[in-house]
Amino acid sequence: MTQSGNQPFWRAKRLDQMNEAEWESLCDGCGRCCLHKLRDGDTGDLDFTNVACRMLDLRTCACSDYKNRAREVPDCISLTPAALEDIDWLPPSCAYRLIADGQDLPSWHPLITGNPLSTVKAGAAVAGRVISETEAGPLEHHIVSWPSRWPKSRR
């Protein structure tokens, strides 16, 4: 964890001031951004599904080929500080969203715990709650609301 003075970097820097390693480390590995979403073309309403991108490892919630994901999945979003301004579907627990809103990271975040699987272990990840797009069929049959809510951590 990079420190700036006596504070961790996520408390001392704005998102647009972070280097690539700091930026990437903010991702808690929840996998919620890898779920398919449906947007109504007329109303703009957004529905979340429990269907994950085929590249998501459903056990660890990590991308199976993060480096090449845009080549494999052309509509995969590359999250940047500028792109954040236009994205309205990040979960409330997303570190990028929290930091942009001046909040701190949740207690189960890997930067706090030092454990890369702490989000999964806390029950804040999609592990055990989703299916792959290769198995799902029509997305309309998989609409759920939980990805848009703060996760209920396991005790």
DOLUMPA-493565 format. One record per residue (C-alpha): residue number from 1; residue in three letters; x, y, z. Coordinates in steps of 0.05 Angstrom, whole numbers, always signed. Each point is the difference from the previous one (the first is absolute). Layout:
BEGIN
+-----+------+--------+--------+--------+
|  nr | rest |      x |      y |      z |
+-----+------+--------+--------+--------+
| NUM |  ALA |      X |      Y |      Z |
...
+-----+------+--------+--------+--------+
//
This chain:
BEGIN
+-----+------+--------+--------+--------+
|  nr | rest |      x |      y |      z |
+-----+------+--------+--------+--------+
|   1 |  MET |     +0 |     +0 |     +0 |
|   2 |  THR |    +30 |    +66 |    -21 |
|   3 |  GLN |     -2 |    +53 |    +55 |
|   4 |  SER |     -2 |    +75 |    -10 |
|   5 |  GLY |    +24 |    +31 |    +64 |
|   6 |  ASN |    -35 |    -37 |    +57 |
|   7 |  GLN |    -62 |    -17 |    -42 |
|   8 |  PRO |    -11 |    -57 |    -48 |
|   9 |  PHE |     -1 |    +24 |    -73 |
|  10 |  TRP |    -76 |     -7 |     -7 |
|  11 |  ARG |    -10 |    +51 |    +55 |
|  12 |  ALA |    +55 |    +47 |    -23 |
|  13 |  LYS |    -11 |     +1 |    -76 |
|  14 |  ARG |    -56 |    +14 |    -48 |
|  15 |  LEU |    -15 |    -55 |    -49 |
|  16 |  ASP |    +32 |    +39 |    -57 |
|  17 |  GLN |    +65 |     +7 |    +41 |
|  18 |  MET |    +10 |    -75 |    +10 |
|  19 |  ASN |    +51 |    -40 |    -39 |
|  20 |  GLU |    -21 |    -62 |    -37 |
|  21 |  ALA |    +18 |    -48 |    +56 |
|  22 |  GLU |    -39 |    +41 |    +51 |
|  23 |  TRP |    -59 |     +6 |    -47 |
|  24 |  GLU |     -2 |    -75 |    -14 |
|  25 |  SER |     +7 |    -17 |    +74 |
|  26 |  LEU |    -64 |    +38 |    +16 |
|  27 |  CYS |    -41 |    -55 |    -33 |
|  28 |  ASP |    -25 |    -45 |    +56 |
|  29 |  GLY |    -14 |    -58 |    -47 |
|  30 |  CYS |    -75 |     -4 |    +15 |
|  31 |  GLY |    -17 |    -16 |    -73 |
|  32 |  ARG |    -63 |    +42 |     +0 |
|  33 |  CYS |    +24 |    +43 |    -58 |
|  34 |  CYS |     +8 |    -64 |    -40 |
|  35 |  LEU |    -74 |    -16 |     +3 |
|  36 |  HIS |    -43 |    +14 |    -60 |
|  37 |  LYS |    -48 |    +58 |     +5 |
|  38 |  LEU |    -61 |    +17 |    -41 |
|  39 |  ARG |    -18 |    +72 |    -16 |
|  40 |  ASP |    -68 |    +19 |    -26 |
|  41 |  GLY |    +10 |    +39 |    -64 |
|  42 |  ASP |    -62 |    +43 |    +12 |
|  43 |  THR |     +4 |    +15 |    +74 |
|  44 |  GLY |    +74 |    -10 |    +15 |
|  45 |  ASP |    -19 |    -45 |    +59 |
|  46 |  LEU |    +54 |    -49 |    +19 |
|  47 |  ASP |    -10 |    -72 |    +21 |
|  48 |  PHE |    +55 |    -43 |    +28 |
|  49 |  THR |     +6 |    -74 |    -13 |
|  50 |  ASN |    +34 |    -58 |    +35 |
|  51 |  VAL |    +35 |    -18 |    -65 |
|  52 |  ALA |    +76 |    +10 |     -1 |
|  53 |  CYS |    +46 |    +12 |    -58 |
|  54 |  ARG |    +29 |    -65 |    -26 |
|  55 |  MET |    +69 |    +25 |    +21 |
|  56 |  LEU |    -18 |     +4 |    +74 |
|  57 |  ASP |    +25 |    -56 |    +44 |
|  58 |  LEU |    -63 |    -14 |    +39 |
|  59 |  ARG |    +38 |    -25 |    +61 |
|  60 |  THR |    +53 |    +54 |     +8 |
|  61 |  CYS |    -36 |    +56 |    -36 |
|  62 |  ALA |    +63 |    +16 |    -40 |
|  63 |  CYS |     +3 |    +10 |    -75 |
|  64 |  SER |    +30 |    -62 |    -32 |
|  65 |  ASP |    +40 |    +44 |    -48 |
|  66 |  TYR |     -1 |    +71 |    +27 |
|  67 |  LYS |    +57 |    +24 |    -44 |
|  68 |  ASN |    -35 |    -21 |    -65 |
|  69 |  ARG |    -72 |     +9 |    +22 |
|  70 |  ALA |    -17 |    +55 |    -49 |
|  71 |  ARG |    +23 |    -43 |    -58 |
|  72 |  GLU |    -42 |    -59 |    +25 |
|  73 |  VAL |    -60 |    +42 |    +21 |
|  74 |  PRO |     -1 |    +63 |    -43 |
|  75 |  ASP |    -53 |    +35 |    +42 |
|  76 |  CYS |    +38 |    -11 |    +66 |
|  77 |  ILE |     +5 |    +67 |    +35 |
|  78 |  SER |    +68 |    +28 |    +15 |
|  79 |  LEU |    -11 |    +39 |    +63 |
|  80 |  THR |    +37 |    +66 |     +3 |
|  81 |  PRO |    -11 |    +64 |    +40 |
|  82 |  ALA |    -31 |    +32 |    -61 |
|  83 |  ALA |    -45 |    -60 |    -16 |
|  84 |  LEU |    -24 |     -1 |    +72 |
|  85 |  GLU |    -39 |    +64 |    -12 |
|  86 |  ASP |    -45 |    -34 |    -51 |
|  87 |  ILE |     -9 |    -67 |    +34 |
|  88 |  ASP |    -63 |     -4 |    +43 |
|  89 |  TRP |     +0 |    -75 |    +15 |
|  90 |  LEU |    +58 |    -10 |    +47 |
|  91 |  PRO |    -22 |    -33 |    +65 |
|  92 |  PRO |     -3 |    +45 |    +62 |
|  93 |  SER |    +58 |    -39 |    +31 |
|  94 |  CYS |    +46 |    +12 |    -60 |
|  95 |  ALA |    +65 |    +31 |    +24 |
|  96 |  TYR |     +4 |    +45 |    -61 |
|  97 |  ARG |    -69 |    +27 |    +15 |
|  98 |  LEU |    +14 |     +6 |    +75 |
|  99 |  ILE |    +66 |    +38 |    -10 |
| 100 |  ALA |    -31 |    +45 |    -53 |
| 101 |  ASP |    -55 |    +17 |    +51 |
| 102 |  GLY |    +51 |    +14 |    +55 |
| 103 |  GLN |    -14 |    -63 |    +40 |
| 104 |  ASP |    +47 |    -53 |    +27 |
| 105 |  LEU |     +8 |    -73 |    -20 |
| 106 |  PRO |    -42 |    -54 |    +34 |
| 107 |  SER |    +32 |    -42 |    +54 |
| 108 |  TRP |     +2 |    -62 |    -45 |
| 109 |  HIS |    +38 |    +35 |    -57 |
| 110 |  PRO |    +65 |    -36 |    -17 |
| 111 |  LEU |    +40 |    +64 |    +10 |
| 112 |  ILE |    -25 |     +1 |    +72 |
| 113 |  THR |     +5 |    -75 |    +15 |
| 114 |  GLY |    +62 |    -17 |    -41 |
| 115 |  ASN |    -37 |    -61 |    -27 |
| 116 |  PRO |    -18 |     +1 |    -75 |
| 117 |  LEU |    -60 |    -46 |    +13 |
| 118 |  SER |    -28 |    +39 |    +60 |
| 119 |  THR |    -58 |    +27 |    -42 |
| 120 |  VAL |    -20 |    -71 |    -19 |
| 121 |  LYS |     +9 |    -24 |    +72 |
| 122 |  ALA |    -42 |    +57 |    +27 |
| 123 |  GLY |    -57 |    -18 |    -47 |
| 124 |  ALA |     +5 |    +66 |    -36 |
| 125 |  ALA |    +18 |    -31 |    -67 |
| 126 |  VAL |    -44 |    -34 |    -52 |
| 127 |  ALA |    +31 |    -69 |    +14 |
| 128 |  GLY |    -54 |    -52 |     +9 |
| 129 |  ARG |    -55 |    +47 |    -24 |
| 130 |  VAL |     +9 |     +3 |    -75 |
| 131 |  ILE |     +3 |    -42 |    -63 |
| 132 |  SER |    +43 |     +8 |    -61 |
| 133 |  GLU |    -28 |    +31 |    -64 |
| 134 |  THR |    +18 |    -66 |    -34 |
| 135 |  GLU |    -54 |    -35 |    +42 |
| 136 |  ALA |    -52 |    +54 |    +10 |
| 137 |  GLY |    -45 |     +6 |    -60 |
| 138 |  PRO |    -42 |    +63 |     -7 |
| 139 |  LEU |    +24 |    +54 |    +48 |
| 140 |  GLU |    -72 |    +23 |    +12 |
| 141 |  HIS |     -9 |    -64 |    +41 |
| 142 |  HIS |    +55 |    +19 |    +48 |
| 143 |  ILE |    -18 |    +69 |    +25 |
| 144 |  VAL |    +19 |    +11 |    +73 |
| 145 |  SER |     +6 |    +61 |    +45 |
| 146 |  TRP |    +56 |    -19 |    +48 |
| 147 |  PRO |    +58 |    +25 |    -42 |
| 148 |  SER |    -24 |    +72 |     +8 |
| 149 |  ARG |     -2 |     -5 |    +76 |
| 150 |  TRP |    +54 |     +2 |    +53 |
| 151 |  PRO |    +23 |    -72 |    +12 |
| 152 |  LYS |    -23 |    -37 |    +62 |
| 153 |  SER |    +65 |    -28 |    +27 |
| 154 |  ARG |     +4 |    -69 |    +30 |
| 155 |  ARG |    +12 |     -1 |    +74 |
+-----+------+--------+--------+--------+
//
